[in-house]
Amino acid sequence: MKELGKRILTAAIGIPLAIFLFLQGGIFFAVGILIIIGFGLHEFYSMAENKGYHPMKWASIVVSLIAGVIFFLTLTGVLEYKLIYTFLAPTLIGTFLITLALYKNGISAITDISISIGGIMYVAFPLLCLIAIREFNYLSSSEIDWGYFVLTLFIAIWLCDSAAYFIGRAIGKHKLFPRHSPKKSWEGAIAGFVFGAIGFVGLTAWLNPSFGLANSIIVGAIITTFCQLGDLIESHFKRDAEVKDSSNFFPGHGGFLDRFDGVIFISPIILFILVLIV
């Protein structure tokens, strides 16, 4: 009962805040995402440290946040876009981390560099794609309300996760990936796919009818498929690091990676699809 109370309190605070950020967009949403990037990277590198590795935790977090600020300012037109920035930024980040790794511990430099850059690619890059999705009006002119689109995306993920959990718990008999996530079942995964996709299509028809039924079905299917893969990957990371949750930041809900593993995995894919169809 005490644990349930923590979950309800966290949700009561987090859900209204999330809705505000989704609909407000702009600097508010960007700051929220940068906070998630910072804490998410900290959790990722802490799990690596739990395995005995030594990634450049703080350096990677700082350069990711700086890159995120530059990305947002360029996306929204505050900074003038130049093609050289596209190549210069990752080159400077990679050079900095490699130099730091060699200086810090030349013996395990390859491992430290790989984990450091891997964390940026796994956490920071996808969440920057989410900023691009929310601010897609800067990339394409359309009648779509991108605040509602992001809200719908998160609701679809929540429906997918909830259906997979409750239906899998009730009737799940066939294990999905018993080695990495023994509690997940094929029955739950199928239920999550169906409920999440239907939820996305229905909400999009209501909030963003100009997005189109065919596009909604395609994107809904992609969301509910790949968000479950993201959950499985995060479960594998935690099992490898021998931790139950990525952290205990959210009472009763785990850490940032526990809460956002699905959207982290799907954001680059959704952004790519939007570039093609919108």
C-alpha positions as CSV (number, residue, x, y, z in Angstrom):
1,M,0.0,0.0,0.0
2,K,2.9,2.3,0.8
3,E,4.5,1.6,-2.6
4,L,1.1,2.3,-4.3
5,G,0.9,5.6,-2.5
6,K,4.3,6.6,-3.8
7,R,3.4,5.7,-7.4
8,I,0.1,7.7,-7.2
9,L,1.9,10.8,-5.8
10,T,4.6,10.7,-8.4
11,A,2.1,10.3,-11.2
12,A,-0.1,13.1,-9.7
13,I,2.9,15.5,-9.9
14,G,4.5,14.2,-13.1
15,I,1.6,13.8,-15.4
16,P,0.3,17.5,-15.3
17,L,3.9,18.7,-15.6
18,A,4.5,16.5,-18.6
19,I,1.3,17.7,-20.3
20,F,2.2,21.3,-19.7
21,L,5.7,20.8,-21.3
22,F,4.2,18.9,-24.3
23,L,1.7,21.6,-25.1
24,Q,3.9,24.6,-24.2
25,G,6.9,23.4,-26.3
26,G,9.7,25.8,-27.0
27,I,12.3,26.5,-24.3
28,F,10.1,24.8,-21.6
29,F,10.0,21.5,-23.4
30,A,13.7,21.8,-24.4
31,V,14.8,22.4,-20.8
32,G,12.7,19.4,-19.7
33,I,14.3,17.2,-22.2
34,L,17.8,18.4,-21.4
35,I,17.2,17.5,-17.7
36,I,16.1,14.0,-18.8
37,I,19.3,13.7,-20.9
38,G,21.5,14.7,-17.9
39,F,19.9,12.4,-15.4
40,G,19.5,9.6,-18.0
41,L,23.2,9.7,-18.9
42,H,24.1,9.7,-15.2
43,E,22.0,6.5,-14.8
44,F,23.5,4.9,-17.8
45,Y,27.1,5.6,-16.8
46,S,26.4,4.6,-13.2
47,M,25.2,1.2,-14.4
48,A,28.4,0.9,-16.4
49,E,30.4,1.8,-13.3
50,N,28.5,-0.9,-11.5
51,K,30.1,-3.3,-13.9
52,G,33.6,-2.0,-13.1
53,Y,34.0,0.3,-16.1
54,H,35.1,3.9,-16.0
55,P,33.3,6.0,-18.6
56,M,33.8,9.8,-18.6
57,K,30.5,10.4,-16.9
58,W,30.5,14.1,-16.1
59,A,32.4,15.2,-19.3
60,S,30.0,13.2,-21.5
61,I,27.0,14.8,-19.7
62,V,28.4,18.3,-20.0
63,V,29.2,18.0,-23.7
64,S,25.8,16.4,-24.4
65,L,24.0,19.3,-22.7
66,I,26.0,21.9,-24.6
67,A,25.3,20.1,-27.9
68,G,21.6,20.0,-26.9
69,V,21.5,23.7,-26.3
70,I,23.2,24.4,-29.7
71,F,20.9,22.0,-31.4
72,F,17.7,23.6,-30.0
73,L,19.0,27.2,-30.8
74,T,19.9,26.1,-34.4
75,L,16.6,24.3,-34.9
76,T,14.5,27.2,-33.8
77,G,16.5,29.7,-35.8
78,V,18.2,31.6,-33.0
79,L,21.5,30.5,-34.4
80,E,22.1,30.4,-38.1
81,Y,22.4,26.9,-39.5
82,K,25.6,26.0,-41.2
83,L,26.4,22.6,-42.6
84,I,29.9,22.6,-41.0
85,Y,28.2,22.5,-37.5
86,T,26.8,19.1,-38.4
87,F,30.3,17.6,-38.8
88,L,32.2,19.9,-36.4
89,A,30.1,19.2,-33.3
90,P,30.4,15.3,-33.2
91,T,34.1,15.6,-34.2
92,L,34.9,17.9,-31.3
93,I,32.9,15.8,-28.9
94,G,34.6,12.6,-30.0
95,T,38.1,14.2,-29.9
96,F,37.5,15.6,-26.4
97,L,36.3,12.2,-25.0
98,I,39.1,10.3,-26.6
99,T,41.8,12.7,-25.3
100,L,40.2,12.6,-21.8
101,A,40.1,8.8,-21.8
102,L,43.8,8.5,-22.8
103,Y,44.8,11.0,-20.2
104,K,42.6,9.4,-17.5
105,N,43.3,5.8,-18.1
106,G,45.1,4.7,-21.2
107,I,44.9,1.0,-20.3
108,S,41.1,0.8,-20.7
109,A,40.7,3.7,-23.1
110,I,38.8,1.7,-25.8
111,T,36.2,0.5,-23.4
112,D,35.8,3.9,-21.6
113,I,35.5,5.7,-24.9
114,S,33.0,3.2,-26.3
115,I,30.8,3.4,-23.3
116,S,31.0,7.2,-23.1
117,I,30.1,7.7,-26.8
118,G,27.5,4.8,-26.6
119,G,25.7,6.6,-23.8
120,I,25.5,9.8,-25.8
121,M,24.1,7.8,-28.8
122,Y,21.7,5.8,-26.7
123,V,20.3,8.6,-24.5
124,A,21.2,12.1,-25.7
125,F,20.8,11.7,-29.5
126,P,17.3,10.1,-29.4
127,L,16.0,12.7,-26.9
128,L,17.3,15.5,-29.1
129,C,15.2,13.9,-31.9
130,L,12.2,14.2,-29.6
131,I,12.9,17.9,-29.4
132,A,12.9,18.0,-33.2
133,I,9.6,16.2,-33.3
134,R,8.0,18.7,-30.9
135,E,9.4,21.6,-32.9
136,F,8.7,20.0,-36.3
137,N,6.9,23.2,-37.4
138,Y,10.4,24.6,-37.9
139,L,11.2,21.8,-40.4
140,S,7.9,21.5,-42.2
141,S,4.8,23.6,-42.6
142,S,1.6,21.7,-41.9
143,E,-1.6,22.0,-39.9
144,I,-0.4,19.4,-37.4
145,D,-0.3,20.5,-33.7
146,W,3.0,18.9,-32.6
147,G,2.3,19.4,-29.0
148,Y,-0.7,17.2,-29.3
149,F,1.3,14.8,-31.5
150,V,3.9,14.3,-28.7
151,L,1.2,14.0,-26.1
152,T,-0.5,11.3,-28.3
153,L,2.8,9.6,-28.7
154,F,3.4,9.3,-24.9
155,I,-0.2,8.2,-24.3
156,A,0.2,5.4,-26.9
157,I,3.4,4.3,-25.2
158,W,1.6,4.3,-21.8
159,L,-1.3,2.3,-23.2
160,C,1.1,-0.2,-24.8
161,D,3.1,-0.6,-21.5
162,S,-0.1,-0.9,-19.4
163,A,-1.8,-3.4,-21.7
164,A,1.3,-5.5,-22.0
165,Y,1.7,-5.5,-18.2
166,F,-1.9,-6.2,-17.1
167,I,-2.9,-8.6,-19.9
168,G,0.5,-10.4,-19.8
169,R,0.1,-10.8,-16.1
170,A,-3.4,-12.1,-16.4
171,I,-3.1,-14.6,-19.4
172,G,0.5,-14.5,-20.4
173,K,1.9,-18.1,-20.8
174,H,4.5,-17.8,-23.6
175,K,7.6,-16.0,-22.5
176,L,8.9,-13.3,-24.9
177,F,12.6,-13.1,-23.9
178,P,13.0,-15.2,-20.8
179,R,16.7,-14.7,-20.6
180,H,16.5,-10.9,-20.5
181,S,13.0,-10.1,-19.2
182,P,11.4,-13.3,-17.8
183,K,8.1,-11.6,-16.8
184,K,7.2,-10.4,-20.3
185,S,5.0,-12.6,-22.5
186,W,4.0,-12.8,-26.1
187,E,0.3,-12.3,-25.1
188,G,1.3,-9.1,-23.3
189,A,3.3,-7.8,-26.2
190,I,0.5,-8.4,-28.7
191,A,-2.0,-6.7,-26.3
192,G,0.4,-3.8,-25.9
193,F,0.7,-3.5,-29.7
194,V,-3.1,-3.5,-30.3
195,F,-4.1,-1.1,-27.5
196,G,-1.2,1.3,-28.1
197,A,-1.8,1.4,-31.9
198,I,-5.6,1.8,-31.5
199,G,-5.0,4.5,-28.9
200,F,-2.6,6.4,-31.2
201,V,-4.9,6.2,-34.2
202,G,-8.0,7.2,-32.3
203,L,-6.4,10.2,-30.5
204,T,-4.7,11.4,-33.7
205,A,-8.0,11.3,-35.5
206,W,-9.4,13.5,-32.8
207,L,-6.5,15.9,-32.1
208,N,-4.7,15.9,-35.4
209,P,-7.1,14.8,-38.2
210,S,-4.9,16.4,-40.8
211,F,-2.2,13.8,-40.1
212,G,-4.3,11.2,-42.0
213,L,-5.5,7.7,-41.2
214,A,-2.9,5.8,-43.2
215,N,-0.1,7.8,-41.6
216,S,-1.6,7.2,-38.1
217,I,-1.8,3.5,-38.6
218,I,1.8,3.3,-39.8
219,V,3.2,5.5,-37.1
220,G,1.0,3.8,-34.4
221,A,2.3,0.4,-35.4
222,I,5.9,1.6,-35.3
223,I,5.5,3.2,-31.9
224,T,4.0,0.1,-30.3
225,T,6.5,-2.2,-31.8
226,F,9.7,-0.4,-31.1
227,C,8.8,1.0,-27.7
228,Q,8.6,-2.6,-26.5
229,L,12.0,-3.3,-28.0
230,G,13.3,-0.2,-26.1
231,D,11.9,-1.7,-22.9
232,L,13.6,-5.0,-23.5
233,I,16.9,-3.4,-24.2
234,E,16.7,-1.4,-21.0
235,S,15.8,-4.5,-19.1
236,H,18.8,-6.2,-20.5
237,F,21.1,-3.3,-19.4
238,K,19.7,-3.5,-15.9
239,R,20.0,-7.2,-15.7
240,D,23.6,-7.0,-16.9
241,A,24.4,-4.3,-14.3
242,E,22.6,-6.3,-11.7
243,V,20.2,-3.5,-10.7
244,K,16.4,-3.6,-10.4
245,D,15.9,0.0,-11.5
246,S,18.2,2.5,-13.3
247,S,17.7,4.7,-10.2
248,N,15.1,5.5,-7.5
249,F,14.6,9.1,-8.6
250,F,10.8,8.7,-9.1
251,P,9.4,7.0,-6.0
252,G,7.6,3.8,-7.0
253,H,8.5,4.3,-10.7
254,G,12.3,3.8,-10.9
255,G,14.6,6.2,-12.7
256,F,14.6,8.3,-15.9
257,L,15.7,5.4,-18.1
258,D,12.9,3.2,-16.6
259,R,10.3,5.9,-17.5
260,F,11.6,7.0,-20.9
261,D,13.2,3.8,-22.4
262,G,10.4,3.4,-24.9
263,V,10.4,7.0,-26.2
264,I,14.2,7.0,-26.3
265,F,14.2,4.0,-28.6
266,I,11.5,5.2,-31.0
267,S,12.2,9.0,-31.3
268,P,14.8,8.8,-34.1
269,I,12.6,6.3,-36.0
270,I,9.6,8.6,-35.7
271,L,11.5,11.6,-36.7
272,F,12.8,9.8,-39.8
273,I,9.3,8.8,-40.7
274,L,7.9,12.3,-40.3
275,V,10.6,13.7,-42.6
276,L,9.4,11.3,-45.2
277,I,5.6,11.7,-44.9
278,V,4.9,15.2,-43.6
